[in-house]
Amino acid sequence: MTNLPDKPVYLYNTLTRTKDLFQPLNAPNVGIYNCGPTVYKDIHIGNLRSFTTTDWLRRVLEYNGYNVTLVRNITDVGHLHDNDDTRGGEDKLEHEARETGRSAQEIAAFYTRQYLEDSDEMNILPPHQVPRATDHIQEMIAITERLIENGLAYESDGNVYYAVSKFANYGALSGNTVENLRLGGHGRVQMEVAEDKQNAEDFALWKHGDATRQMNWESPWGTGFPGWHIECSAMATKYLGEQFDIHTGGIDLVFPHHEDEIAQSQGATGKQPVRYWVHNEFLDFGNSKMSRSVGNVLLLKNLKERGIEPMAYRYLLLTAHYRSKLNFTDDSINAAQNALNNLRSDLAELPITEAPTAWSTEAQKFHAAFHDAINNDLDFPTALSITREAARTNKIEPAERRHLVLDFDRVLGLKLDTVVPKAPVTIGEDAQELVRQRDDARAARNWKESDRLRDALKDLGFEVRDTPQGTQLV
């Protein structure tokens, strides 16, 4: 069955600060880059919100007939614990290796596997490309050389820095212009200028690596390793080109990471690299951002230990708009698990049949409303509500309802296609006679007798439902 006629897709664009009509560079092809995990620790459920949001964006665009290429990287070097503009910052992989006695490569491999397993359990579709930073050092060096040639970067004592003041559009994404930064608008330049930097706002493209590091590479500026931001510029450009459609990530990456990506990519090519920047909000935990520094990290395996399914967490994420903060509580996740169970139970009441060749008039209304919701900046709270109503409405035949809900789940990704219909209910002659009597009582508006007969049917083990066609037993 084909979708409804093409509908416009609108996305909130962090760059323009408006909800924009989505118009890809080379329709029907769409390129998306999603900043992936730094694989030095387990991925927590706050991180998973970002990857799941991008998964929904991909599914929505594919539902609309676009051919999507999704790239999500693995950061296995270059992401520093401290500010990456100072000489004292320590790479997160190197730090974990020093603390645990394992090699940085072993740590990266282990947590990459864990991340991939969690993604699979969350039913996040695999990206088309999963590049690792350590496999793209030469591409990072090439962009850095180009930035030096273009007068936007400079080498100093084995380090290479981006000269932020020389890029006129700096701050367009985040609002953190050079002037604002120097006034302390983001708190970034309240620090003293490192001795080898020209200005406090300049950021590292390449860092000098000393002999204590496990991960060093040769470069035109000596032995060292890449800065964090240059990694994504290099990998996005390699797999999606100098210009592509959508870049996604958590709201915390807007500055400095994504702002610096723009400066690097556009500084190297002279072209605006990304048309639409899509950022999801935080998952709050106890009314504070979930983070390791706060110490309130919760992993997917922790939910499973409490009897909460990964699909219940996915369901919970659907209940809040991706640009709204979502407060994670015991009550909210338990409610999501119960709501998912109820949706599955509703679907289990519906028979499996061949797909209809066309939607009925009533099904078309639900389909159009769902399609409008997902195309309206991924309005999944509304889309989920429509799905729940579609599963229960008596205005659509049961068999068609199943196909309608499963069509919606192509986007929702709740694995509803695994729900098996309940075995047919065997209704004996005694129960059939009570049903006839109850229908007569309801027709006569004898509600007391109707309730008595309902109780009698319940005693026989049946759940009684009132439908326009009369009493129904399940």
C-alpha positions as CSV (number, residue, x, y, z in Angstrom):
1,M,0.0,0.0,0.0
2,T,1.4,3.4,-0.9
3,N,1.4,6.5,1.3
4,L,-1.0,9.4,0.9
5,P,0.0,12.0,-1.8
6,D,3.1,13.9,-1.0
7,K,2.8,16.3,2.0
8,P,5.3,19.0,2.9
9,V,7.7,18.3,5.8
10,Y,8.5,21.0,8.3
11,L,11.5,21.0,10.6
12,Y,12.6,23.4,13.3
13,N,16.0,24.7,12.1
14,T,18.4,25.8,14.9
15,L,20.3,27.9,12.3
16,T,17.3,30.0,11.2
17,R,15.4,29.7,14.6
18,T,12.2,29.0,12.6
19,K,10.2,26.0,11.5
20,D,11.2,25.6,7.9
21,L,9.8,23.8,4.9
22,F,12.2,20.9,4.2
23,Q,13.7,21.1,0.7
24,P,16.6,18.8,0.2
25,L,19.5,19.7,-2.0
26,N,19.1,16.7,-4.3
27,A,15.6,15.3,-3.9
28,P,14.6,12.6,-3.4
29,N,18.0,11.9,-1.9
30,V,18.6,13.2,1.7
31,G,21.9,13.2,3.6
32,I,21.9,13.2,7.5
33,Y,24.8,13.3,9.8
34,N,24.2,12.5,13.5
35,C,27.0,13.0,16.1
36,G,27.6,9.6,17.5
37,P,28.9,8.4,20.9
38,T,32.2,8.9,22.5
39,V,33.0,5.3,23.4
40,Y,34.8,5.6,26.7
41,K,31.8,4.7,28.9
42,D,28.4,3.1,28.5
43,I,25.9,5.1,26.6
44,H,23.2,6.4,29.0
45,I,19.6,6.8,28.2
46,G,20.0,10.5,27.8
47,N,22.4,9.8,24.9
48,L,19.9,7.4,23.4
49,R,17.3,10.2,23.1
50,S,19.5,11.9,20.5
51,F,20.0,8.7,18.5
52,T,16.3,7.8,18.7
53,T,15.3,11.3,17.6
54,T,17.5,11.0,14.5
55,D,16.0,7.5,13.9
56,W,12.5,9.0,13.9
57,L,13.6,11.8,11.6
58,R,15.0,9.2,9.2
59,R,11.8,7.1,9.4
60,V,9.6,10.1,8.7
61,L,11.6,11.1,5.7
62,E,11.5,7.6,4.3
63,Y,7.8,7.4,5.0
64,N,7.5,10.4,2.8
65,G,9.4,8.7,0.0
66,Y,12.9,10.1,0.4
67,N,16.0,8.1,0.0
68,V,17.9,8.7,3.2
69,T,21.6,8.2,3.8
70,L,22.4,8.4,7.5
71,V,25.9,8.7,8.8
72,R,26.6,8.4,12.6
73,N,30.2,8.4,13.7
74,I,32.1,6.8,16.5
75,T,34.3,9.2,18.5
76,D,37.2,7.0,19.6
77,V,39.8,9.8,20.0
78,G,40.0,13.5,20.4
79,H,37.2,14.2,22.8
80,L,38.8,15.9,25.8
81,H,37.8,15.9,29.4
82,D,38.8,19.5,30.0
83,N,38.4,22.4,27.6
84,D,40.0,21.3,24.3
85,D,41.5,24.8,23.8
86,T,44.0,24.4,26.6
87,R,47.1,22.3,26.7
88,G,46.0,20.4,29.8
89,G,43.0,18.7,28.4
90,E,43.1,14.9,28.6
91,D,41.4,12.7,26.0
92,K,38.5,10.7,27.4
93,L,39.7,7.4,26.0
94,E,43.2,8.1,27.3
95,H,41.9,9.0,30.7
96,E,39.8,5.8,30.9
97,A,42.8,3.8,29.8
98,R,45.0,5.4,32.5
99,E,42.4,4.8,35.2
100,T,41.6,1.2,34.3
101,G,44.9,-0.2,32.9
102,R,43.3,-1.2,29.6
103,S,44.4,0.1,26.2
104,A,42.4,2.9,24.6
105,Q,41.6,0.6,21.7
106,E,40.2,-2.1,23.9
107,I,38.0,0.4,25.7
108,A,36.7,1.9,22.4
109,A,36.0,-1.6,21.0
110,F,34.1,-2.7,24.1
111,Y,31.9,0.3,24.5
112,T,31.2,0.5,20.7
113,R,29.8,-3.1,21.0
114,Q,27.7,-2.0,24.0
115,Y,26.4,1.1,22.1
116,L,25.5,-1.0,19.1
117,E,23.6,-3.5,21.3
118,D,21.7,-0.8,23.0
119,S,20.8,0.8,19.7
120,D,19.5,-2.5,18.4
121,E,17.4,-3.0,21.5
122,M,16.0,0.5,21.1
123,N,15.0,-0.5,17.5
124,I,17.2,2.3,16.1
125,L,17.8,1.5,12.4
126,P,21.5,0.9,11.6
127,P,23.1,4.0,10.0
128,H,24.3,3.5,6.4
129,Q,27.8,4.6,7.5
130,V,29.4,4.2,10.9
131,P,32.9,5.8,10.5
132,R,35.4,5.8,13.3
133,A,37.4,8.9,14.0
134,T,40.7,6.9,14.2
135,D,40.1,5.7,10.6
136,H,40.0,9.2,9.3
137,I,43.0,11.0,10.6
138,Q,44.3,11.8,7.2
139,E,41.1,13.5,6.2
140,M,41.3,15.6,9.4
141,I,44.9,16.6,8.6
142,A,43.9,17.5,5.0
143,I,41.1,19.9,6.2
144,T,43.4,21.4,8.8
145,E,46.1,22.1,6.1
146,R,43.4,23.7,4.0
147,L,42.3,26.0,6.8
148,I,45.9,27.1,7.3
149,E,46.2,27.7,3.6
150,N,43.0,29.8,3.7
151,G,44.4,31.9,6.5
152,L,41.9,30.6,9.1
153,A,44.2,28.5,11.2
154,Y,47.7,28.8,12.6
155,E,50.4,26.4,14.0
156,S,52.0,27.0,17.3
157,D,54.5,24.7,19.0
158,G,53.0,21.5,17.5
159,N,49.4,22.6,18.0
160,V,47.1,24.0,15.3
161,Y,44.3,26.4,16.3
162,Y,41.4,27.8,14.4
163,A,41.5,31.7,14.3
164,V,37.8,32.3,15.2
165,S,37.9,36.0,14.7
166,K,38.8,35.5,11.0
167,F,35.6,33.6,10.2
168,A,32.9,36.2,9.7
169,N,29.9,34.0,10.3
170,Y,31.0,32.6,13.6
171,G,28.1,32.5,16.0
172,A,25.3,32.2,13.5
173,L,24.1,28.9,14.9
174,S,24.5,29.5,18.6
175,G,24.5,33.3,18.9
176,N,28.0,33.1,20.5
177,T,29.7,35.6,18.3
178,V,33.3,36.6,19.0
179,E,32.1,39.8,20.6
180,N,29.7,37.9,22.9
181,L,32.4,35.4,23.8
182,R,34.8,38.1,24.7
183,L,32.2,39.6,26.9
184,G,31.8,36.3,28.6
185,G,28.4,35.5,27.0
186,H,29.1,31.7,27.2
187,G,31.6,31.7,29.9
188,R,34.2,30.3,27.5
189,V,36.7,33.2,27.5
190,Q,36.7,34.0,31.2
191,M,39.9,31.8,31.1
192,E,43.3,33.1,30.5
193,V,44.7,32.8,27.0
194,A,47.0,29.8,26.6
195,E,50.6,30.9,25.8
196,D,50.5,29.4,22.4
197,K,47.1,30.8,21.3
198,Q,46.5,34.2,19.7
199,N,43.0,34.6,21.2
200,A,41.1,32.9,24.0
201,E,38.2,31.9,21.7
202,D,40.4,30.0,19.2
203,F,39.9,26.3,19.3
204,A,42.2,23.3,18.6
205,L,42.3,21.5,15.3
206,W,45.4,19.4,16.1
207,K,47.1,18.8,19.4
208,H,50.7,18.0,20.2
209,G,50.8,14.5,21.7
210,D,53.4,13.6,24.3
211,A,55.0,10.2,24.8
212,T,52.5,9.2,27.6
213,R,49.6,9.0,25.0
214,Q,48.6,5.7,23.4
215,M,47.0,7.4,20.4
216,N,49.3,9.5,18.4
217,W,49.7,10.1,14.7
218,E,52.3,11.8,12.5
219,S,51.3,15.1,11.0
220,P,53.0,18.1,9.3
221,W,53.1,19.7,12.7
222,G,54.7,16.7,14.5
223,T,53.3,13.8,16.4
224,G,49.8,14.4,17.8
225,F,46.1,13.8,17.6
226,P,43.0,15.7,16.3
227,G,40.8,18.0,18.1
228,W,37.2,16.8,18.7
229,H,35.4,19.2,16.3
230,I,37.5,18.5,13.3
231,E,36.5,14.8,13.4
232,C,32.9,15.4,12.4
233,S,33.8,17.9,9.7
234,A,36.1,15.4,8.1
235,M,33.7,12.4,8.3
236,A,30.6,14.3,7.3
237,T,32.4,15.8,4.3
238,K,33.8,12.4,3.2
239,Y,30.5,10.5,3.3
240,L,27.9,13.2,2.5
241,G,29.9,15.8,0.5
242,E,30.8,19.4,1.1
243,Q,27.1,20.3,1.4
244,F,24.4,18.1,2.8
245,D,20.9,18.4,4.1
246,I,20.5,17.7,7.9
247,H,22.8,17.6,10.9
248,T,21.4,16.3,14.2
249,G,22.5,16.0,17.8
250,G,21.7,17.0,21.3
251,I,21.1,20.6,22.2
252,D,24.3,20.6,24.2
253,L,26.3,20.2,21.0
254,V,25.1,23.5,19.5
255,F,28.0,25.2,21.1
256,P,30.9,24.8,20.8
257,H,30.9,21.5,18.8
258,H,28.5,22.4,15.9
259,E,29.4,26.0,15.8
260,D,33.0,25.0,15.3
261,E,32.0,22.4,12.7
262,I,30.5,25.1,10.6
263,A,33.5,27.3,10.9
264,Q,35.8,24.4,9.9
265,S,33.8,23.0,7.0
266,Q,32.7,26.4,5.6
267,G,36.2,27.8,6.2
268,A,37.7,24.9,4.2
269,T,35.3,24.8,1.2
270,G,33.7,28.3,1.1
271,K,30.3,26.6,1.2
272,Q,27.6,26.5,3.9
273,P,27.9,22.8,4.9
274,V,24.4,22.1,6.3
275,R,21.0,23.4,5.5
276,Y,19.0,22.2,8.5
277,W,20.3,21.8,12.0
278,V,18.0,19.6,14.2
279,H,18.6,19.4,18.0
280,N,16.8,17.4,20.6
281,E,16.4,18.6,24.2
282,F,17.8,17.0,27.4
283,L,16.4,14.1,29.3
284,D,16.1,15.4,32.8
285,F,16.6,13.1,35.7
286,G,15.5,14.4,39.1
287,N,15.0,17.9,37.5
288,S,18.6,18.1,36.4
289,K,20.3,17.2,33.1
290,M,21.4,13.6,33.0
291,S,25.2,13.6,33.0
292,R,28.2,11.8,34.4
293,S,29.4,15.0,36.0
294,V,26.2,15.2,38.1
295,G,26.4,11.5,38.8
296,N,22.8,10.7,37.8
297,V,23.5,8.4,34.8
298,L,21.0,5.6,34.0
299,L,21.7,2.9,31.5
300,L,19.4,0.9,29.4
301,K,20.4,-2.3,31.2
302,N,19.4,-0.6,34.5
303,L,15.9,-0.2,33.1
304,K,15.8,-3.9,32.1
305,E,16.9,-4.9,35.5
306,R,13.8,-3.1,36.8
307,G,11.5,-5.0,34.4
308,I,11.2,-2.0,32.0
309,E,11.5,-2.9,28.3
310,P,13.6,-0.8,25.9
311,M,10.5,-0.3,23.8
312,A,8.8,1.2,26.9
313,Y,11.6,3.8,27.1
314,R,11.1,4.4,23.3
315,Y,7.4,4.9,24.0
316,L,8.1,7.4,26.8
317,L,10.3,9.4,24.4
318,L,7.3,9.6,22.0
319,T,5.2,11.2,24.6
320,A,7.2,14.4,24.6
321,H,8.2,16.6,21.7
322,Y,11.9,16.2,20.8
323,R,12.5,19.9,21.4
324,S,11.0,19.7,24.9
325,K,12.8,18.6,28.0
326,L,11.5,15.2,29.3
327,N,11.6,14.6,33.0
328,F,12.4,10.9,33.6
329,T,10.8,9.6,36.8
330,D,9.7,6.2,38.1
331,D,6.1,7.1,37.5
332,S,6.7,8.3,33.9
333,I,8.6,5.1,32.8
334,N,6.1,2.8,34.6
335,A,3.2,4.6,32.9
336,A,5.0,4.2,29.5
337,Q,5.4,0.5,30.1
338,N,1.7,0.1,31.0
339,A,0.6,2.2,28.0
340,L,2.7,0.1,25.7
341,N,1.2,-3.1,27.1
342,N,-2.3,-1.7,26.6
343,L,-1.5,-0.8,23.0
344,R,-0.2,-4.3,22.4
345,S,-3.4,-5.8,24.0
346,D,-5.6,-3.7,21.7
347,L,-3.6,-4.8,18.7
348,A,-3.8,-8.5,19.8
349,E,-7.6,-8.2,19.5
350,L,-7.3,-7.5,15.8
351,P,-7.0,-10.3,13.3
352,I,-4.3,-10.8,10.7
353,T,-5.5,-10.5,7.1
354,E,-4.2,-9.5,3.8
355,A,-3.5,-5.8,3.5
356,P,-6.4,-3.8,1.9
357,T,-5.8,-2.3,-1.5
358,A,-7.0,1.1,-0.3
359,W,-7.9,2.7,3.0
360,S,-11.5,3.1,3.9
361,T,-12.8,6.7,4.2
362,E,-12.5,6.6,8.0
363,A,-9.0,5.1,7.9
364,Q,-8.0,7.8,5.4
365,K,-8.9,10.4,8.1
366,F,-6.7,8.7,10.7
367,H,-3.9,8.3,8.1
368,A,-4.0,11.9,7.0
369,A,-4.0,13.1,10.6
370,F,-1.0,10.9,11.5
371,H,0.9,12.0,8.4
372,D,0.2,15.7,9.2
373,A,1.5,15.2,12.7
374,I,4.8,13.5,11.9
375,N,5.5,16.0,9.1
376,N,4.9,18.9,11.5
377,D,8.4,19.0,13.0
378,L,8.1,15.4,14.2
379,D,5.0,15.9,16.4
380,F,5.0,12.4,17.9
381,P,2.9,13.1,21.0
382,T,0.0,13.8,18.6
383,A,1.0,10.9,16.3
384,L,1.1,8.5,19.2
385,S,-2.4,9.7,20.4
386,I,-3.8,9.1,16.9
387,T,-2.2,5.6,16.9
388,R,-3.8,4.7,20.2
389,E,-7.2,5.9,19.0
390,A,-6.8,4.0,15.7
391,A,-6.2,0.8,17.6
392,R,-9.5,1.1,19.5
393,T,-11.9,2.9,17.2
394,N,-15.1,1.1,16.2
395,K,-15.4,3.3,13.1
396,I,-12.9,1.1,11.3
397,E,-13.1,-2.7,10.8
398,P,-10.7,-4.7,13.1
399,A,-8.6,-6.1,10.3
400,E,-8.1,-2.7,8.7
401,R,-7.2,-1.2,12.1
402,R,-4.4,-3.6,12.5
403,H,-2.9,-2.7,9.1
404,L,-3.4,1.0,9.9
405,V,-1.6,0.8,13.2
406,L,1.3,-1.3,11.7
407,D,1.6,1.3,9.0
408,F,2.0,4.0,11.7
409,D,4.6,1.8,13.4
410,R,6.8,1.9,10.4
411,V,7.6,5.4,11.8
412,L,7.0,4.9,15.5
413,G,9.3,1.8,15.6
414,L,7.7,0.1,18.6
415,K,7.9,-3.4,17.1
416,L,4.2,-3.8,17.0
417,D,4.5,-6.2,14.1
418,T,5.6,-8.8,16.7
419,V,2.2,-8.7,18.5
420,V,0.3,-11.9,17.8
421,P,-3.6,-12.0,17.8
422,K,-5.2,-13.7,20.7
423,A,-6.6,-17.1,20.1
424,P,-10.3,-17.0,19.1
425,V,-12.7,-17.1,22.0
426,T,-15.0,-20.1,22.2
427,I,-18.4,-19.1,23.2
428,G,-20.7,-21.8,24.4
429,E,-24.5,-21.9,24.1
430,D,-25.0,-20.7,27.7
431,A,-22.9,-17.6,27.1
432,Q,-24.6,-17.0,23.7
433,E,-28.0,-17.1,25.4
434,L,-26.8,-14.6,28.0
435,V,-25.5,-12.3,25.2
436,R,-28.9,-12.5,23.5
437,Q,-30.7,-11.7,26.8
438,R,-28.3,-8.8,27.5
439,D,-28.8,-7.3,24.1
440,D,-32.6,-7.4,24.6
441,A,-32.2,-5.8,28.1
442,R,-30.0,-3.0,26.6
443,A,-32.6,-2.5,23.8
444,A,-35.3,-2.1,26.4
445,R,-33.0,0.2,28.4
446,N,-33.2,-2.2,31.4
447,W,-29.7,-1.3,32.6
448,K,-30.1,-3.2,35.9
449,E,-30.7,-6.4,34.1
450,S,-28.0,-5.6,31.6
451,D,-25.5,-5.2,34.4
452,R,-26.6,-8.4,36.0
453,L,-26.1,-10.3,32.8
454,R,-22.6,-8.6,32.3
455,D,-21.6,-10.0,35.8
456,A,-22.9,-13.4,34.8
457,L,-20.8,-13.4,31.7
458,K,-17.7,-12.3,33.6
459,D,-18.3,-15.2,36.0
460,L,-18.0,-17.4,32.9
461,G,-14.5,-15.9,32.2
462,F,-15.5,-13.3,29.5
463,E,-14.6,-9.7,29.2
464,V,-17.7,-7.8,28.0
465,R,-17.5,-4.9,25.6
466,D,-20.4,-2.8,24.4
467,T,-20.2,-2.1,20.7
468,P,-22.6,-0.6,18.1
469,Q,-23.2,-4.1,16.9
470,G,-24.2,-5.3,20.5
471,T,-22.4,-7.2,23.2
472,Q,-19.0,-8.5,22.3
473,L,-17.1,-11.1,24.3
474,V,-13.3,-11.4,24.4
